[in-house]
Amino acid sequence: MSKDTVLVLLDDQEKSVKISKYLKDAGFKSAVASNLADAEKLISGEDIDLVITDDKVGVTKRFMHIGIIRSLTAAPVIIYSAKASIIDKTSGYEAGCDDYLSGTADIEELMLHVSSLIRRARKSDNILVEFPPLTMNLKTREVTLDGKPVKLTNREFEIVYLLAETPNKTVGISEIYKKVWGEDTPCDNHLVMVNISYIRKKFEKVLPDRNFIRTSWGVGYSFTYPPVPAN
């Protein structure tokens, strides 16, 4: 399972290191930048999922660096600052931050805000496709069913995602083959049928009484939601 990466950019390096340690203990990857230039390099070189910063970095004007960060990444930004009056928070949000947390708040609370913002960003970016109890992560290609992991191959994942894009609508076998295999060769119906069979078996192991994929004989398959009782 891949880890979300959090960039820490604070004036106080000791505080940055402390927060970085908590992030790693909480299961995140952490990158620490000592200044804005370092942060720009890290953002350019890594897939950053969230940024923790304060109201001022180095000698730059307060909140000016938020706009620079925003121009480099769509990742959520948390301002973690000792200055947290209503006026400060208003200025921070106007500059473009997603959350503003008082620097007097304990780090455990900061971790809660980090987790919440990353989950929200995943959903808004359509990284998570959710048809409870089925969840698909488009970034990691991890699938969970009723909270349990289901290991799908890349082709199986692509088939489920293709069908789930238009729930309860039948997708033709030839269309599935063309979009998933991306080949101009004649459609291999058997190959599509075999992969559908594998998907069903993997789902049935976790949730045997529900069926997400319906067969329209001689036509194609559909993603059924809500899932129907298994035959």
CORQUIUR-V40944 format. One record per backbone hydrogen bond with DSSP energy under -0.5 kcal/mol. NH is the residue of the N-H (numbers start at 0). CO is the residue of the C=O. Records with the same first field share a line. If there is no record, write none. Layout:
NH->CO, CO
This chain:
5->3, 28
6->49
7->5, 30
8->6, 51
9->32
12->10
15->11
16->12
17->13
18->14
19->15
20->16
21->17
22->18
23->19
24->20
25->21
26->23
27->22
28->3
30->5
32->7
38->34
39->35
40->36
41->37
42->38
43->39
44->40
45->41
47->45
48->4
49->4
50->75
51->6
52->50, 77
53->8
59->56
62->54
63->60
65->62
66->62, 63
67->63
68->64
69->65
70->66
71->67, 68
72->68
75->48
77->50
78->76, 98
79->52, 77
80->78, 100
83->81
88->84
89->85
90->86
91->87
92->88
93->89
94->90
95->91, 92
96->91
97->76
98->76
100->78
102->80
104->101
108->105
109->105
110->106
111->107
112->108
113->109
114->110
115->111
116->112
117->113
118->114
119->115
120->116
121->117
122->118
123->119
124->120
125->122
126->121
127->121
128->126, 135
129->127
130->128, 133
133->130
134->143
135->128
136->141
137->126, 135
140->136
142->149
143->134
144->147
145->132
146->132
147->144
149->142
151->149
156->152
157->153
158->154
159->155
160->156
161->157
162->158
163->159
164->160
165->162
166->163
167->222
168->165
170->220
171->169
172->218
175->171
176->172
177->173
178->174
179->175
180->176
181->176, 177
188->186
191->187
192->188
193->189
194->190
195->191
196->192
197->193
198->194
199->195
200->196
201->197
202->198
203->199
204->200
205->201, 202
206->202
209->206
210->227
213->211, 221
215->219
216->214
218->215
219->215
220->170
221->213
222->162
223->211, 221
224->222
227->210
229->208
